[in-house]
């Protein structure tokens, strides 16, 4: 999964910024800034899966914000669980897509 530099969420253009100081200065791997229409992630996080899941986590926060679901948006347990499940689906779809692109193996005629 490629983390984009811009996404649209509910018709809102959301910028995706990378801040290698975010973890050190804010003690978080990612954050959603609704008033500035941006998501910030720390690209220095160990592990590509964790970085990608962090991005999805912040996207879920933003989706709930756009939906007006403030109580759910502020529920980190819900957001994190939802993001993990969404990330798993995305990764599984990527694997399926790669498998579909492999050429079929033809068995030699006996």
ABEGO torsion letter per residue (X at the ends): XBBBABBBBGGBBBBBBBBAAAAAAAGBABBBBAAAGBBBBBAABBEAAAAAAAAAAAAAAAAAAAAGBAAAAABAAAAAAAAAAAAAAAAAAAAAAAAAABBBBBBBBX
